[in-house]
Amino acid sequence: MINVEVIKTRAKLLRMPLSELAEKIGYSEAGLHQAFKHEKINFRAVNNISKVLGLAVEEFVTDLEMLEVIAPINKNLEGRNIMRESIDQSILIEAHL
């Protein structure tokens, strides 16, 4: 389950229409409204909402089971991004040598 109001409020603060949010997370606008209506959304969309709106998953996901699944996935993704960034930086350093 998700807290739709948190998502809507954050999008409104960012002046991001729900149609734009839907596009950025890989949903159609109608699909996003359906997800909001049923307060259910897939894992990939949860991760994308977190990134696009700058929210921690814990701020809008209310289902404890979903949080238990998402937390390790997010840590793994963060680790990969850190590795990618350090590889990119080392390539830049070598290019300047």
Phi and psi restraints in degrees (value plus and minus 20) as a CYANA .aco file:
   2 ILE   PHI    -146.8  -106.8
   2 ILE   PSI     134.2   174.2
   3 ASN   PHI    -113.5   -73.5
   3 ASN   PSI      76.6   116.6
   4 VAL   PHI     -80.7   -40.7
   4 VAL   PSI     -57.7   -17.7
   5 GLU   PHI     -83.2   -43.2
   5 GLU   PSI     -56.3   -16.3
   6 VAL   PHI     -83.3   -43.3
   6 VAL   PSI     -63.7   -23.7
   7 ILE   PHI     -84.9   -44.9
   7 ILE   PSI     -67.9   -27.9
   8 LYS   PHI     -82.6   -42.6
   8 LYS   PSI     -62.0   -22.0
   9 THR   PHI     -83.5   -43.5
   9 THR   PSI     -64.4   -24.4
  10 ARG   PHI     -84.6   -44.6
  10 ARG   PSI     -63.2   -23.2
  11 ALA   PHI     -81.1   -41.1
  11 ALA   PSI     -60.8   -20.8
  12 LYS   PHI     -84.0   -44.0
  12 LYS   PSI     -62.6   -22.6
  13 LEU   PHI     -81.1   -41.1
  13 LEU   PSI     -54.2   -14.2
  14 LEU   PHI    -106.0   -66.0
  14 LEU   PSI     -18.8    21.2
  15 ARG   PHI      35.6    75.6
  15 ARG   PSI      22.4    62.4
  16 MET   PHI    -129.5   -89.5
  16 MET   PSI      93.4   133.4
  17 PRO   PHI     -81.6   -41.6
  17 PRO   PSI     131.7   171.7
  18 LEU   PHI     -82.2   -42.2
  18 LEU   PSI     -48.5    -8.5
  19 SER   PHI     -83.1   -43.1
  19 SER   PSI     -58.8   -18.8
  20 GLU   PHI     -90.4   -50.4
  20 GLU   PSI     -62.5   -22.5
  21 LEU   PHI     -79.4   -39.4
  21 LEU   PSI     -65.4   -25.4
  22 ALA   PHI     -77.1   -37.1
  22 ALA   PSI     -66.5   -26.5
  23 GLU   PHI     -81.4   -41.4
  23 GLU   PSI     -63.3   -23.3
  24 LYS   PHI     -89.2   -49.2
  24 LYS   PSI     -43.2    -3.2
  25 ILE   PHI    -123.1   -83.1
  25 ILE   PSI     -15.4    24.6
  26 GLY   PHI      65.5   105.5
  26 GLY   PSI       3.4    43.4
  27 TYR   PHI    -135.0   -95.0
  27 TYR   PSI     136.8   176.8
  28 SER   PHI     -99.4   -59.4
  28 SER   PSI     143.2   183.2
  29 GLU   PHI     -82.2   -42.2
  29 GLU   PSI     -61.7   -21.7
  30 ALA   PHI     -83.9   -43.9
  30 ALA   PSI     -59.2   -19.2
  31 GLY   PHI     -84.6   -44.6
  31 GLY   PSI     -58.2   -18.2
  32 LEU   PHI     -86.4   -46.4
  32 LEU   PSI     -62.6   -22.6
  33 HIS   PHI     -83.0   -43.0
  33 HIS   PSI     -57.7   -17.7
  34 GLN   PHI     -84.6   -44.6
  34 GLN   PSI     -63.6   -23.6
  35 ALA   PHI     -81.0   -41.0
  35 ALA   PSI     -62.4   -22.4
  36 PHE   PHI     -84.5   -44.5
  36 PHE   PSI     -61.2   -21.2
  37 LYS   PHI     -80.5   -40.5
  37 LYS   PSI     -60.9   -20.9
  38 HIS   PHI    -114.5   -74.5
  38 HIS   PSI     -22.4    17.6
  39 GLU   PHI      34.3    74.3
  39 GLU   PSI      18.6    58.6
  40 LYS   PHI    -153.8  -113.8
  40 LYS   PSI     121.3   161.3
  41 ILE   PHI    -173.0  -133.0
  41 ILE   PSI     131.3   171.3
  42 ASN   PHI     -98.7   -58.7
  42 ASN   PSI     145.4   185.4
  43 PHE   PHI     -81.1   -41.1
  43 PHE   PSI     -61.6   -21.6
  44 ARG   PHI     -82.6   -42.6
  44 ARG   PSI     -62.8   -22.8
  45 ALA   PHI     -84.7   -44.7
  45 ALA   PSI     -58.4   -18.4
  46 VAL   PHI     -79.0   -39.0
  46 VAL   PSI     -67.2   -27.2
  47 ASN   PHI     -82.9   -42.9
  47 ASN   PSI     -61.5   -21.5
  48 ASN   PHI     -87.7   -47.7
  48 ASN   PSI     -59.2   -19.2
  49 ILE   PHI     -80.6   -40.6
  49 ILE   PSI     -63.3   -23.3
  50 SER   PHI     -77.3   -37.3
  50 SER   PSI     -66.8   -26.8
  51 LYS   PHI     -88.5   -48.5
  51 LYS   PSI     -68.8   -28.8
  52 VAL   PHI     -85.1   -45.1
  52 VAL   PSI     -61.3   -21.3
  53 LEU   PHI    -114.8   -74.8
  53 LEU   PSI     -26.7    13.3
  54 GLY   PHI      47.9    87.9
  54 GLY   PSI      15.8    55.8
  55 LEU   PHI    -130.1   -90.1
  55 LEU   PSI     124.3   164.3
  56 ALA   PHI     -92.4   -52.4
  56 ALA   PSI     122.8   162.8
  57 VAL   PHI     -73.9   -33.9
  57 VAL   PSI     -58.1   -18.1
  58 GLU   PHI     -83.4   -43.4
  58 GLU   PSI     -38.4     1.6
  59 GLU   PHI     -95.7   -55.7
  59 GLU   PSI     -43.4    -3.4
  60 PHE   PHI    -150.3  -110.3
  60 PHE   PSI     -28.9    11.1
  61 VAL   PHI    -115.6   -75.6
  61 VAL   PSI     104.8   144.8
  62 THR   PHI    -126.9   -86.9
  62 THR   PSI     -28.1    11.9
  63 ASP   PHI    -105.7   -65.7
  63 ASP   PSI      92.3   132.3
  64 LEU   PHI     -80.9   -40.9
  64 LEU   PSI     -57.3   -17.3
  65 GLU   PHI     -84.0   -44.0
  65 GLU   PSI     -61.7   -21.7
  66 MET   PHI     -83.8   -43.8
  66 MET   PSI     -61.5   -21.5
  67 LEU   PHI     -82.2   -42.2
  67 LEU   PSI     -59.3   -19.3
  68 GLU   PHI     -83.9   -43.9
  68 GLU   PSI     -52.4   -12.4
  69 VAL   PHI     -99.1   -59.1
  69 VAL   PSI     -61.1   -21.1
  70 ILE   PHI     -92.1   -52.1
  70 ILE   PSI     -58.5   -18.5
  71 ALA   PHI     -73.9   -33.9
  71 ALA   PSI     -71.7   -31.7
  72 PRO   PHI     -84.9   -44.9
  72 PRO   PSI     -54.1   -14.1
  73 ILE   PHI     -84.6   -44.6
  73 ILE   PSI     -65.3   -25.3
  74 ASN   PHI     -83.0   -43.0
  74 ASN   PSI     -60.3   -20.3
  75 LYS   PHI     -81.6   -41.6
  75 LYS   PSI     -62.6   -22.6
  76 ASN   PHI     -82.9   -42.9
  76 ASN   PSI     -64.6   -24.6
  77 LEU   PHI     -83.8   -43.8
  77 LEU   PSI     -60.9   -20.9
  78 GLU   PHI     -82.8   -42.8
  78 GLU   PSI     -61.0   -21.0
  79 GLY   PHI     -82.1   -42.1
  79 GLY   PSI     -61.5   -21.5
  80 ARG   PHI     -84.5   -44.5
  80 ARG   PSI     -61.1   -21.1
  81 ASN   PHI     -84.5   -44.5
  81 ASN   PSI     -60.3   -20.3
  82 ILE   PHI     -83.3   -43.3
  82 ILE   PSI     -63.8   -23.8
  83 MET   PHI     -82.1   -42.1
  83 MET   PSI     -63.8   -23.8
  84 ARG   PHI     -81.1   -41.1
  84 ARG   PSI     -63.7   -23.7
  85 GLU   PHI     -83.4   -43.4
  85 GLU   PSI     -62.0   -22.0
  86 SER   PHI     -89.2   -49.2
  86 SER   PSI     -54.9   -14.9
  87 ILE   PHI     -85.7   -45.7
  87 ILE   PSI     -65.2   -25.2
  88 ASP   PHI     -80.0   -40.0
  88 ASP   PSI     -62.0   -22.0
  89 GLN   PHI     -85.5   -45.5
  89 GLN   PSI     -61.5   -21.5
  90 SER   PHI     -86.5   -46.5
  90 SER   PSI     -54.6   -14.6
  91 ILE   PHI     -85.1   -45.1
  91 ILE   PSI     -62.0   -22.0
  92 LEU   PHI     -83.5   -43.5
  92 LEU   PSI     -61.2   -21.2
  93 ILE   PHI     -83.4   -43.4
  93 ILE   PSI     -66.5   -26.5
  94 GLU   PHI     -82.4   -42.4
  94 GLU   PSI     -55.1   -15.1
  95 ALA   PHI     -86.3   -46.3
  95 ALA   PSI     -49.3    -9.3
  96 HIS   PHI    -107.4   -67.4
  96 HIS   PSI     -28.7    11.3
